[in-house]
Amino acid sequence: MQVRDAMSSQVLVVGPEHTLRQAARMMSARGVGSAVVIDPDSEGVGIMTERDVLKAIGAGLDCDVERTGAHLTWDVVYAGPEWTVAEAAAAMARGGFRHLVVLDGGEVAGVISVRDIMRVWAEDQAAAISTT
């Protein structure tokens, strides 16, 4: 199975000037654990995860003042839609993260998470059991 078959193509995108609270509210409302951050003044795509928000809160920072641009990962590992789900899982395990931004031709095509990988794995296992 390829990443394109497992990823979420409905991606939450926020800007670097959103507050952490705004980003957290949007992530909560959408039921997602990450938001892609696109800064028109810089190159590349960043990602803000629930872990980034948790670290800021744990450090006692004001979530109504702190901006996403200061609390995200710019050094992102990107997946391609043609990657296998196993390749995505291996990249996550190597890097110690739970989300990969999926780029197709330089454009954000989606995000694949550990949850997505678990879902397709469980579906594959259930299908294999039902055919035996």
The first five atom37 places (N, CA, C, CB, O) and aatype in JSON, in Angstrom:
{
  "aatype": [12, 5, 19, 1, 3, 0, 12, 15, 15, 5, 19, 10, 19, 19, 7, 14, 6, 8, 16, 10, 1, 5, 0, 0, 1, 12, 12, 15, 0, 1, 7, 19, 7, 15, 0, 19, 19, 9, 3, 14, 3, 15, 6, 7, 19, 7, 9, 12, 16, 6, 1, 3, 19, 10, 11, 0, 9, 7, 0, 7, 10, 3, 4, 3, 19, 6, 1, 16, 7, 0, 8, 10, 16, 17, 3, 19, 19, 18, 0, 7, 14, 6, 17, 16, 19, 0, 6, 0, 0, 0, 0, 12, 0, 1, 7, 7, 13, 1, 8, 10, 19, 19, 10, 3, 7, 7, 6, 19, 0, 7, 19, 9, 15, 19, 1, 3, 9, 12, 1, 19, 17, 0, 6, 3, 5, 0, 0, 0, 9, 15, 16, 16],
  "atom_mask": [
    [1, 1, 1, 1, 1],
    [1, 1, 1, 1, 1],
    [1, 1, 1, 1, 1],
    [1, 1, 1, 1, 1],
    [1, 1, 1, 1, 1],
    [1, 1, 1, 1, 1],
    [1, 1, 1, 1, 1],
    [1, 1, 1, 1, 1],
    [1, 1, 1, 1, 1],
    [1, 1, 1, 1, 1],
    [1, 1, 1, 1, 1],
    [1, 1, 1, 1, 1],
    [1, 1, 1, 1, 1],
    [1, 1, 1, 1, 1],
    [1, 1, 1, 0, 1],
    [1, 1, 1, 1, 1],
    [1, 1, 1, 1, 1],
    [1, 1, 1, 1, 1],
    [1, 1, 1, 1, 1],
    [1, 1, 1, 1, 1],
    [1, 1, 1, 1, 1],
    [1, 1, 1, 1, 1],
    [1, 1, 1, 1, 1],
    [1, 1, 1, 1, 1],
    [1, 1, 1, 1, 1],
    [1, 1, 1, 1, 1],
    [1, 1, 1, 1, 1],
    [1, 1, 1, 1, 1],
    [1, 1, 1, 1, 1],
    [1, 1, 1, 1, 1],
    [1, 1, 1, 0, 1],
    [1, 1, 1, 1, 1],
    [1, 1, 1, 0, 1],
    [1, 1, 1, 1, 1],
    [1, 1, 1, 1, 1],
    [1, 1, 1, 1, 1],
    [1, 1, 1, 1, 1],
    [1, 1, 1, 1, 1],
    [1, 1, 1, 1, 1],
    [1, 1, 1, 1, 1],
    [1, 1, 1, 1, 1],
    [1, 1, 1, 1, 1],
    [1, 1, 1, 1, 1],
    [1, 1, 1, 0, 1],
    [1, 1, 1, 1, 1],
    [1, 1, 1, 0, 1],
    [1, 1, 1, 1, 1],
    [1, 1, 1, 1, 1],
    [1, 1, 1, 1, 1],
    [1, 1, 1, 1, 1],
    [1, 1, 1, 1, 1],
    [1, 1, 1, 1, 1],
    [1, 1, 1, 1, 1],
    [1, 1, 1, 1, 1],
    [1, 1, 1, 1, 1],
    [1, 1, 1, 1, 1],
    [1, 1, 1, 1, 1],
    [1, 1, 1, 0, 1],
    [1, 1, 1, 1, 1],
    [1, 1, 1, 0, 1],
    [1, 1, 1, 1, 1],
    [1, 1, 1, 1, 1],
    [1, 1, 1, 1, 1],
    [1, 1, 1, 1, 1],
    [1, 1, 1, 1, 1],
    [1, 1, 1, 1, 1],
    [1, 1, 1, 1, 1],
    [1, 1, 1, 1, 1],
    [1, 1, 1, 0, 1],
    [1, 1, 1, 1, 1],
    [1, 1, 1, 1, 1],
    [1, 1, 1, 1, 1],
    [1, 1, 1, 1, 1],
    [1, 1, 1, 1, 1],
    [1, 1, 1, 1, 1],
    [1, 1, 1, 1, 1],
    [1, 1, 1, 1, 1],
    [1, 1, 1, 1, 1],
    [1, 1, 1, 1, 1],
    [1, 1, 1, 0, 1],
    [1, 1, 1, 1, 1],
    [1, 1, 1, 1, 1],
    [1, 1, 1, 1, 1],
    [1, 1, 1, 1, 1],
    [1, 1, 1, 1, 1],
    [1, 1, 1, 1, 1],
    [1, 1, 1, 1, 1],
    [1, 1, 1, 1, 1],
    [1, 1, 1, 1, 1],
    [1, 1, 1, 1, 1],
    [1, 1, 1, 1, 1],
    [1, 1, 1, 1, 1],
    [1, 1, 1, 1, 1],
    [1, 1, 1, 1, 1],
    [1, 1, 1, 0, 1],
    [1, 1, 1, 0, 1],
    [1, 1, 1, 1, 1],
    [1, 1, 1, 1, 1],
    [1, 1, 1, 1, 1],
    [1, 1, 1, 1, 1],
    [1, 1, 1, 1, 1],
    [1, 1, 1, 1, 1],
    [1, 1, 1, 1, 1],
    [1, 1, 1, 1, 1],
    [1, 1, 1, 0, 1],
    [1, 1, 1, 0, 1],
    [1, 1, 1, 1, 1],
    [1, 1, 1, 1, 1],
    [1, 1, 1, 1, 1],
    [1, 1, 1, 0, 1],
    [1, 1, 1, 1, 1],
    [1, 1, 1, 1, 1],
    [1, 1, 1, 1, 1],
    [1, 1, 1, 1, 1],
    [1, 1, 1, 1, 1],
    [1, 1, 1, 1, 1],
    [1, 1, 1, 1, 1],
    [1, 1, 1, 1, 1],
    [1, 1, 1, 1, 1],
    [1, 1, 1, 1, 1],
    [1, 1, 1, 1, 1],
    [1, 1, 1, 1, 1],
    [1, 1, 1, 1, 1],
    [1, 1, 1, 1, 1],
    [1, 1, 1, 1, 1],
    [1, 1, 1, 1, 1],
    [1, 1, 1, 1, 1],
    [1, 1, 1, 1, 1],
    [1, 1, 1, 1, 1],
    [1, 1, 1, 1, 1],
    [1, 1, 1, 1, 1],
    [1, 1, 1, 1, 1]
  ],
  "atom_positions": [
    [[0.85, -1.18, 0.0], [0.0, 0.0, 0.0], [0.89, 1.24, 0.0], [-0.97, 0.0, 1.22], [1.94, 1.26, 0.64]],
    [[0.46, 2.25, -0.73], [1.22, 3.49, -0.83], [0.69, 4.55, 0.14], [1.19, 4.01, -2.27], [-0.45, 4.48, 0.6]],
    [[1.55, 5.52, 0.42], [1.19, 6.62, 1.31], [-0.07, 7.32, 0.82], [2.35, 7.62, 1.43], [-0.92, 7.7, 1.63]],
    [[-0.2, 7.51, -0.48], [-1.38, 8.22, -1.02], [-2.69, 7.52, -0.64], [-1.29, 8.32, -2.55], [-3.74, 8.16, -0.57]],
    [[-2.62, 6.22, -0.38], [-3.82, 5.46, -0.02], [-4.16, 5.56, 1.46], [-3.63, 4.01, -0.4], [-5.28, 5.27, 1.87]],
    [[-3.19, 5.98, 2.28], [-3.38, 6.01, 3.72], [-3.41, 7.42, 4.31], [-2.3, 5.22, 4.38], [-3.93, 7.62, 5.4]],
    [[-2.85, 8.38, 3.59], [-2.71, 9.74, 4.15], [-4.05, 10.45, 4.25], [-1.75, 10.56, 3.3], [-5.03, 10.09, 3.61]],
    [[-4.04, 11.49, 5.08], [-5.18, 12.4, 5.16], [-4.91, 13.52, 4.18], [-5.4, 12.94, 6.63], [-3.9, 14.23, 4.29]],
    [[-5.8, 13.69, 3.22], [-5.59, 14.75, 2.24], [-6.22, 16.07, 2.67], [-6.15, 14.34, 0.89], [-5.93, 17.11, 2.09]],
    [[-7.05, 16.03, 3.68], [-7.63, 17.24, 4.25], [-6.66, 17.73, 5.33], [-9.07, 16.99, 4.85], [-6.69, 17.27, 6.47]],
    [[-5.8, 18.66, 4.96], [-4.72, 19.11, 5.82], [-5.08, 20.43, 6.48], [-3.41, 19.24, 5.02], [-5.56, 21.35, 5.81]],
    [[-4.86, 20.52, 7.77], [-5.02, 21.78, 8.48], [-3.77, 22.61, 8.23], [-5.27, 21.56, 10.02], [-2.66, 22.17, 8.52]],
    [[-3.96, 23.8, 7.69], [-2.84, 24.71, 7.41], [-3.01, 25.95, 8.26], [-2.76, 25.08, 5.89], [-4.07, 26.56, 8.28]],
    [[-1.94, 26.33, 8.95], [-1.94, 27.56, 9.73], [-0.73, 28.38, 9.31], [-1.93, 27.27, 11.27], [0.21, 27.87, 8.7]],
    [[-0.78, 29.65, 9.66], [0.35, 30.52, 9.37], [1.26, 30.65, 10.57], [0.0, 0.0, 0.0], [0.89, 30.26, 11.68]],
    [[2.46, 31.18, 10.38], [3.41, 31.3, 11.47], [2.99, 32.33, 12.52], [4.76, 31.66, 10.93], [3.57, 32.35, 13.61]],
    [[2.02, 33.17, 12.22], [1.58, 34.2, 13.16], [0.36, 33.79, 13.99], [1.27, 35.47, 12.41], [-0.07, 34.54, 14.86]],
    [[-0.2, 32.61, 13.73], [-1.26, 32.11, 14.59], [-0.68, 31.88, 15.99], [-1.9, 30.8, 14.02], [0.47, 31.48, 16.12]],
    [[-1.48, 32.13, 17.0], [-1.02, 31.81, 18.36], [-1.1, 30.3, 18.57], [-1.86, 32.57, 19.43], [-1.78, 29.59, 17.83]],
    [[-0.39, 29.85, 19.58], [-0.46, 28.43, 19.9], [-1.88, 28.03, 20.27], [0.5, 28.08, 21.05], [-2.32, 26.93, 19.93]],
    [[-2.6, 28.91, 20.97], [-3.99, 28.59, 21.33], [-4.85, 28.45, 20.08], [-4.56, 29.68, 22.27], [-5.66, 27.53, 19.98]],
    [[-4.69, 29.35, 19.13], [-5.47, 29.27, 17.9], [-5.18, 27.95, 17.17], [-5.16, 30.47, 16.97], [-6.09, 27.27, 16.73]],
    [[-3.9, 27.61, 17.07], [-3.52, 26.36, 16.4], [-4.09, 25.16, 17.15], [-1.99, 26.24, 16.29], [-4.62, 24.23, 16.53]],
    [[-3.99, 25.18, 18.48], [-4.51, 24.07, 19.28], [-6.02, 23.94, 19.13], [-4.14, 24.25, 20.76], [-6.54, 22.83, 19.03]],
    [[-6.72, 25.04, 19.11], [-8.19, 24.99, 18.94], [-8.56, 24.41, 17.58], [-8.8, 26.4, 19.09], [-9.47, 23.59, 17.48]],
    [[-7.85, 24.84, 16.54], [-8.15, 24.32, 15.2], [-7.83, 22.83, 15.11], [-7.36, 25.09, 14.13], [-8.59, 22.06, 14.51]],
    [[-6.7, 22.42, 15.7], [-6.34, 21.01, 15.7], [-7.39, 20.19, 16.45], [-4.95, 20.79, 16.32], [-7.79, 19.12, 16.01]],
    [[-7.83, 20.71, 17.59], [-8.85, 20.02, 18.39], [-10.17, 19.92, 17.63], [-9.06, 20.75, 19.72], [-10.8, 18.86, 17.61]],
    [[-10.59, 21.02, 17.02], [-11.86, 21.03, 16.28], [-11.84, 20.04, 15.12], [-12.16, 22.43, 15.77], [-12.87, 19.44, 14.8]],
    [[-10.69, 19.88, 14.48], [-10.57, 18.97, 13.34], [-10.22, 17.54, 13.76], [-9.52, 19.49, 12.38], [-10.26, 16.62, 12.94]],
    [[-9.88, 17.36, 15.04], [-9.52, 16.03, 15.51], [-8.21, 15.53, 14.93], [0.0, 0.0, 0.0], [-8.06, 14.34, 14.64]],
    [[-7.25, 16.45, 14.76], [-5.96, 16.07, 14.2], [-4.85, 16.43, 15.18], [-5.72, 16.77, 12.84], [-5.04, 17.27, 16.06]],
    [[-3.72, 15.79, 15.03], [-2.61, 16.01, 15.93], [-1.52, 16.88, 15.35], [0.0, 0.0, 0.0], [-0.45, 17.02, 15.95]],
    [[-1.79, 17.48, 14.18], [-0.77, 18.34, 13.57], [-1.42, 19.36, 12.66], [0.25, 17.5, 12.79], [-2.56, 19.22, 12.22]],
    [[-0.64, 20.39, 12.39], [-1.03, 21.41, 11.43], [0.19, 21.75, 10.59], [-1.61, 22.7, 12.13], [1.29, 21.91, 11.12]],
    [[0.01, 21.85, 9.31], [1.09, 22.27, 8.42], [1.19, 23.78, 8.52], [0.85, 21.81, 6.94], [0.18, 24.49, 8.49]],
    [[2.42, 24.27, 8.63], [2.65, 25.71, 8.74], [3.36, 26.17, 7.48], [3.48, 26.06, 10.02], [4.46, 25.73, 7.16]],
    [[2.7, 27.07, 6.78], [3.28, 27.63, 5.57], [3.55, 29.11, 5.82], [2.33, 27.43, 4.33], [2.65, 29.88, 6.12]],
    [[4.82, 29.48, 5.68], [5.25, 30.86, 5.86], [5.62, 31.4, 4.49], [6.45, 30.97, 6.87], [6.6, 30.95, 3.9]],
    [[4.85, 32.35, 3.97], [5.14, 32.87, 2.64], [6.49, 33.57, 2.54], [4.05, 33.82, 2.22], [7.0, 33.79, 1.45]],
    [[7.07, 33.93, 3.7], [8.36, 34.63, 3.7], [9.56, 33.7, 3.85], [8.38, 35.64, 4.81], [10.69, 34.17, 3.91]],
    [[9.32, 32.39, 3.92], [10.43, 31.46, 4.04], [10.24, 30.31, 3.06], [10.56, 30.93, 5.48], [9.17, 30.13, 2.48]],
    [[11.3, 29.55, 2.9], [11.21, 28.39, 2.02], [10.8, 27.16, 2.82], [12.55, 28.14, 1.3], [11.16, 27.03, 3.99]],
    [[10.08, 26.3, 2.19], [9.72, 25.05, 2.84], [8.42, 25.11, 3.61], [0.0, 0.0, 0.0], [7.75, 26.14, 3.7]],
    [[8.1, 23.98, 4.17], [6.87, 23.78, 4.91], [7.25, 23.25, 6.28], [5.89, 22.81, 4.17], [8.08, 22.35, 6.39]],
    [[6.65, 23.8, 7.32], [6.89, 23.32, 8.67], [5.68, 22.56, 9.18], [0.0, 0.0, 0.0], [4.64, 22.51, 8.53]],
    [[5.84, 21.97, 10.35], [4.73, 21.25, 10.96], [4.67, 21.58, 12.45], [4.86, 19.72, 10.73], [5.7, 21.6, 13.14]],
    [[3.47, 21.82, 12.93], [3.2, 22.05, 14.36], [2.43, 20.83, 14.83], [2.38, 23.42, 14.61], [1.4, 20.48, 14.26]],
    [[2.92, 20.2, 15.88], [2.24, 19.02, 16.39], [1.73, 19.26, 17.8], [3.17, 17.8, 16.37], [2.11, 20.24, 18.45]],
    [[0.89, 18.38, 18.25], [0.39, 18.46, 19.62], [1.54, 18.42, 20.61], [-0.6, 17.33, 19.91], [1.46, 19.02, 21.68]],
    [[2.59, 17.73, 20.28], [3.77, 17.66, 21.14], [4.44, 19.04, 21.27], [4.78, 16.62, 20.59], [4.92, 19.39, 22.34]],
    [[4.48, 19.81, 20.18], [5.04, 21.16, 20.22], [4.22, 22.06, 21.16], [5.08, 21.78, 18.8], [4.79, 22.85, 21.92]],
    [[2.9, 21.93, 21.09], [2.04, 22.72, 21.97], [2.26, 22.3, 23.42], [0.54, 22.55, 21.57], [2.36, 23.15, 24.31]],
    [[2.35, 21.01, 23.66], [2.57, 20.49, 25.0], [3.89, 20.98, 25.59], [2.55, 18.96, 24.99], [3.93, 21.36, 26.76]],
    [[4.95, 20.99, 24.8], [6.25, 21.49, 25.27], [6.16, 22.96, 25.67], [7.32, 21.3, 24.18], [6.72, 23.35, 26.7]],
    [[5.46, 23.76, 24.89], [5.33, 25.18, 25.2], [4.55, 25.39, 26.49], [4.64, 25.93, 24.06], [4.94, 26.2, 27.33]],
    [[3.46, 24.66, 26.66], [2.66, 24.77, 27.89], [3.48, 24.3, 29.08], [1.35, 23.95, 27.77], [3.47, 24.93, 30.14]],
    [[4.18, 23.2, 28.91], [5.02, 22.66, 29.98], [6.13, 23.63, 30.4], [0.0, 0.0, 0.0], [6.57, 23.62, 31.55]],
    [[6.57, 24.46, 29.46], [7.61, 25.44, 29.75], [7.04, 26.72, 30.36], [8.38, 25.78, 28.48], [7.77, 27.66, 30.67]],
    [[5.7, 26.75, 30.54], [5.06, 27.91, 31.16], [4.84, 29.08, 30.23], [0.0, 0.0, 0.0], [4.63, 30.21, 30.69]],
    [[4.9, 28.84, 28.93], [4.72, 29.93, 27.97], [3.24, 30.28, 27.8], [5.32, 29.54, 26.61], [2.36, 29.44, 28.02]],
    [[2.97, 31.5, 27.43], [1.6, 32.0, 27.26], [1.12, 31.64, 25.85], [1.54, 33.56, 27.49], [1.61, 32.18, 24.86]],
    [[0.17, 30.75, 25.79], [-0.33, 30.26, 24.5], [-1.13, 31.3, 23.73], [-1.2, 29.04, 24.72], [-1.41, 31.12, 22.55]],
    [[-1.49, 32.4, 24.39], [-2.18, 33.48, 23.7], [-1.21, 34.5, 23.12], [-3.15, 34.17, 24.64], [-1.6, 35.4, 22.38]],
    [[0.05, 34.35, 23.46], [1.08, 35.27, 22.98], [2.04, 34.57, 22.02], [1.87, 35.86, 24.16], [2.4, 35.12, 20.98]],
    [[2.44, 33.35, 22.37], [3.41, 32.61, 21.56], [2.83, 32.27, 20.19], [3.83, 31.32, 22.29], [1.67, 31.89, 20.07]],
    [[3.66, 32.41, 19.17], [3.26, 32.17, 17.78], [3.76, 30.81, 17.31], [3.79, 33.28, 16.85], [4.8, 30.32, 17.75]],
    [[3.01, 30.21, 16.41], [3.37, 28.89, 15.9], [4.75, 28.9, 15.26], [2.33, 28.41, 14.9], [5.49, 27.92, 15.36]],
    [[5.09, 29.99, 14.6], [6.38, 30.07, 13.91], [7.58, 29.85, 14.8], [0.0, 0.0, 0.0], [8.65, 29.48, 14.32]],
    [[7.42, 30.09, 16.09], [8.52, 29.92, 17.04], [8.53, 28.54, 17.68], [8.44, 30.98, 18.11], [9.44, 28.23, 18.45]],
    [[7.54, 27.71, 17.39], [7.41, 26.43, 18.09], [7.1, 25.28, 17.15], [6.33, 26.52, 19.14], [6.3, 24.4, 17.47]],
    [[7.72, 25.28, 16.01], [7.44, 24.19, 15.09], [8.72, 23.62, 14.54], [6.55, 24.66, 13.96], [9.81, 24.14, 14.78]],
    [[8.56, 22.58, 13.8], [9.68, 21.91, 13.18], [9.77, 22.35, 11.72], [9.55, 20.37, 13.29], [8.86, 22.1, 10.93]],
    [[10.87, 23.01, 11.38], [11.11, 23.37, 9.98], [11.93, 22.29, 9.29], [11.84, 24.73, 9.87], [11.89, 22.15, 8.07]],
    [[12.67, 21.52, 10.07], [13.5, 20.46, 9.52], [12.65, 19.21, 9.39], [14.76, 20.2, 10.43], [12.84, 18.22, 10.1]],
    [[11.71, 19.26, 8.46], [10.7, 18.22, 8.31], [11.18, 17.14, 7.35], [9.37, 18.83, 7.8], [11.83, 17.42, 6.35]],
    [[10.87, 15.89, 7.67], [11.07, 14.79, 6.74], [9.79, 14.67, 5.94], [11.43, 13.43, 7.49], [8.71, 14.47, 6.49]],
    [[9.91, 14.8, 4.64], [8.74, 14.73, 3.76], [8.63, 13.35, 3.15], [8.82, 15.8, 2.66], [9.63, 12.72, 2.81]],
    [[7.41, 12.89, 2.99], [7.14, 11.63, 2.3], [6.59, 11.97, 0.92], [6.14, 10.74, 3.1], [6.01, 13.03, 0.7]],
    [[6.79, 11.06, 0.02], [6.17, 11.17, -1.3], [4.93, 10.3, -1.34], [0.0, 0.0, 0.0], [4.87, 9.28, -0.64]],
    [[3.94, 10.65, -2.14], [2.72, 9.85, -2.2], [2.95, 8.43, -2.71], [1.71, 10.53, -3.08], [2.14, 7.54, -2.47]],
    [[4.06, 8.23, -3.42], [4.36, 6.9, -3.96], [5.14, 6.03, -2.98], [5.13, 7.04, -5.24], [5.34, 4.84, -3.24]],
    [[5.57, 6.6, -1.85], [6.24, 5.79, -0.83], [5.3, 4.68, -0.39], [6.69, 6.66, 0.38], [4.08, 4.84, -0.46]],
    [[5.86, 3.58, 0.07], [5.02, 2.56, 0.69], [4.74, 3.0, 2.13], [5.71, 1.15, 0.64], [5.47, 3.8, 2.7]],
    [[3.67, 2.46, 2.68], [3.35, 2.74, 4.08], [4.48, 2.25, 4.98], [2.0, 2.08, 4.48], [4.77, 2.86, 6.0]],
    [[5.12, 1.15, 4.6], [6.25, 0.63, 5.38], [7.41, 1.62, 5.37], [6.71, -0.74, 4.84], [8.07, 1.8, 6.4]],
    [[7.68, 2.25, 4.25], [8.74, 3.26, 4.19], [8.41, 4.45, 5.09], [8.95, 3.74, 2.73], [9.29, 4.98, 5.77]],
    [[7.16, 4.87, 5.09], [6.74, 5.97, 5.96], [6.9, 5.59, 7.42], [5.27, 6.37, 5.67], [7.39, 6.39, 8.22]],
    [[6.49, 4.38, 7.77], [6.62, 3.91, 9.16], [8.08, 3.86, 9.57], [5.97, 2.52, 9.33], [8.43, 4.24, 10.69]],
    [[8.95, 3.4, 8.68], [10.38, 3.33, 8.98], [10.97, 4.73, 9.17], [11.13, 2.58, 7.85], [11.79, 4.93, 10.07]],
    [[10.56, 5.68, 8.35], [11.05, 7.06, 8.5], [10.6, 7.65, 9.83], [10.54, 7.94, 7.33], [11.37, 8.34, 10.49]],
    [[9.36, 7.37, 10.23], [8.86, 7.86, 11.51], [9.64, 7.22, 12.66], [7.35, 7.56, 11.66], [10.0, 7.91, 13.62]],
    [[9.89, 5.94, 12.58], [10.62, 5.24, 13.64], [12.05, 5.78, 13.74], [10.65, 3.72, 13.37], [12.54, 6.01, 14.84]],
    [[12.71, 5.99, 12.6], [14.07, 6.52, 12.6], [14.12, 7.92, 13.2], [14.63, 6.55, 11.19], [15.03, 8.24, 13.98]],
    [[13.16, 8.75, 12.85], [13.16, 10.14, 13.29], [12.51, 10.39, 14.63], [0.0, 0.0, 0.0], [12.69, 11.45, 15.22]],
    [[11.75, 9.42, 15.12], [11.08, 9.57, 16.4], [9.91, 10.54, 16.36], [0.0, 0.0, 0.0], [9.66, 11.25, 17.33]],
    [[9.21, 10.57, 15.24], [8.05, 11.45, 15.14], [6.85, 10.67, 14.64], [8.33, 12.62, 14.21], [6.97, 9.53, 14.19]],
    [[5.66, 11.31, 14.73], [4.4, 10.62, 14.45], [3.65, 11.14, 13.23], [3.52, 10.71, 15.63], [2.57, 10.65, 12.92]],
    [[4.22, 12.12, 12.55], [3.56, 12.7, 11.38], [4.58, 12.96, 10.28], [2.83, 14.0, 11.75], [5.71, 13.36, 10.56]],
    [[4.19, 12.72, 9.05], [4.99, 13.09, 7.89], [4.14, 13.95, 6.97], [5.53, 11.83, 7.14], [3.0, 13.61, 6.67]],
    [[4.7, 15.06, 6.53], [4.04, 15.87, 5.51], [4.3, 15.18, 4.18], [4.56, 17.37, 5.51], [5.43, 14.8, 3.88]],
    [[3.26, 15.03, 3.38], [3.38, 14.39, 2.07], [3.41, 15.48, 1.01], [2.21, 13.38, 1.82], [2.47, 16.26, 0.88]],
    [[4.51, 15.5, 0.26], [4.66, 16.47, -0.83], [4.57, 15.77, -2.16], [5.99, 17.24, -0.71], [5.13, 14.68, -2.34]],
    [[3.87, 16.39, -3.08], [3.75, 15.89, -4.44], [4.09, 17.04, -5.37], [2.31, 15.32, -4.74], [3.32, 17.99, -5.49]],
    [[5.25, 16.97, -6.01], [5.67, 18.05, -6.88], [5.9, 19.36, -6.15], [0.0, 0.0, 0.0], [5.66, 20.43, -6.71]],
    [[6.35, 19.28, -4.91], [6.6, 20.47, -4.12], [5.39, 21.04, -3.41], [0.0, 0.0, 0.0], [5.53, 21.99, -2.64]],
    [[4.23, 20.5, -3.66], [2.99, 20.97, -3.03], [2.55, 19.99, -1.95], [1.87, 21.15, -4.08], [2.75, 18.78, -2.07]],
    [[1.94, 20.52, -0.88], [1.44, 19.67, 0.19], [0.24, 18.88, -0.34], [1.04, 20.52, 1.45], [-0.77, 19.45, -0.76]],
    [[0.38, 17.56, -0.31], [-0.69, 16.67, -0.76], [-1.45, 16.06, 0.4], [-0.12, 15.57, -1.63], [-2.6, 15.63, 0.24]],
    [[-0.82, 16.03, 1.58], [-1.47, 15.43, 2.73], [-0.51, 15.28, 3.89], [0.0, 0.0, 0.0], [0.62, 15.77, 3.86]],
    [[-0.99, 14.59, 4.9], [-0.19, 14.24, 6.07], [-0.51, 12.78, 6.38], [-0.5, 15.18, 7.31], [-1.67, 12.37, 6.36]],
    [[0.53, 12.02, 6.67], [0.32, 10.65, 7.12], [0.81, 10.57, 8.56], [1.05, 9.6, 6.19], [1.9, 11.05, 8.89]],
    [[0.0, 9.95, 9.4], [0.33, 9.84, 10.82], [0.43, 8.38, 11.22], [-0.74, 10.56, 11.68], [0.06, 7.47, 10.47]],
    [[0.95, 8.18, 12.41], [1.0, 6.82, 12.95], [-0.41, 6.24, 13.0], [1.65, 6.82, 14.37], [-0.61, 5.06, 12.73]],
    [[-1.38, 7.07, 13.33], [-2.78, 6.62, 13.38], [-3.24, 6.11, 12.01], [-3.71, 7.77, 13.84], [-3.93, 5.09, 11.92]],
    [[-2.85, 6.8, 10.94], [-3.21, 6.36, 9.59], [-2.57, 5.01, 9.28], [-2.76, 7.41, 8.54], [-3.21, 4.12, 8.71]],
    [[-1.31, 4.86, 9.66], [-0.61, 3.6, 9.41], [-1.25, 2.46, 10.19], [0.88, 3.72, 9.78], [-1.43, 1.37, 9.66]],
    [[-1.6, 2.72, 11.44], [-2.27, 1.69, 12.25], [-3.61, 1.32, 11.65], [-2.46, 2.17, 13.7], [-3.98, 0.15, 11.63]],
    [[-4.35, 2.32, 11.14], [-5.67, 2.05, 10.55], [-5.55, 1.13, 9.35], [-6.34, 3.37, 10.14], [-6.29, 0.15, 9.25]],
    [[-4.64, 1.43, 8.42], [-4.54, 0.59, 7.22], [-3.96, -0.78, 7.55], [-3.68, 1.28, 6.15], [-4.32, -1.77, 6.93]],
    [[-3.05, -0.83, 8.54], [-2.53, -2.12, 8.96], [-3.65, -2.98, 9.52], [-1.42, -1.95, 9.99], [-3.77, -4.16, 9.18]],
    [[-4.49, -2.39, 10.38], [-5.6, -3.14, 10.98], [-6.59, -3.59, 9.92], [-6.31, -2.28, 12.04], [-7.1, -4.71, 9.98]],
    [[-6.87, -2.73, 8.94], [-7.78, -3.11, 7.85], [-7.2, -4.26, 7.04], [-8.05, -1.91, 6.94], [-7.91, -5.19, 6.68]],
    [[-5.88, -4.19, 6.76], [-5.23, -5.28, 6.02], [-5.28, -6.59, 6.8], [-3.77, -4.92, 5.7], [-5.52, -7.65, 6.22]],
    [[-5.05, -6.51, 8.1], [-5.09, -7.71, 8.95], [-6.49, -8.31, 8.99], [-4.62, -7.37, 10.37], [-6.66, -9.53, 8.91]],
    [[-7.51, -7.45, 9.11], [-8.89, -7.92, 9.14], [-9.27, -8.57, 7.82], [-9.84, -6.76, 9.46], [-9.96, -9.58, 7.79]],
    [[-8.81, -7.98, 6.71], [-9.11, -8.54, 5.39], [-8.42, -9.9, 5.23], [-8.65, -7.57, 4.27], [-9.01, -10.83, 4.68]],
    [[-7.19, -10.01, 5.72], [-6.47, -11.28, 5.61], [-7.15, -12.37, 6.43], [-5.01, -11.1, 6.08], [-7.22, -13.52, 6.0]],
    [[-7.66, -12.01, 7.58], [-8.34, -12.98, 8.45], [-9.65, -13.44, 7.81], [-8.61, -12.37, 9.84], [-10.0, -14.62, 7.87]],
    [[-10.37, -12.5, 7.2], [-11.66, -12.86, 6.62], [-11.54, -13.7, 5.36], [-12.44, -11.61, 6.32], [-12.51, -14.34, 4.95]],
    [[-10.36, -13.71, 4.73], [-10.18, -14.51, 3.53], [-9.62, -15.89, 3.83], [-9.29, -13.8, 2.57], [-9.44, -16.71, 2.92]],
    [[-9.34, -16.14, 5.11], [-8.79, -17.47, 5.43], [-9.87, -18.41, 5.89], [-7.71, -17.37, 6.51], [-9.59, -19.57, 6.2]]
  ]
}
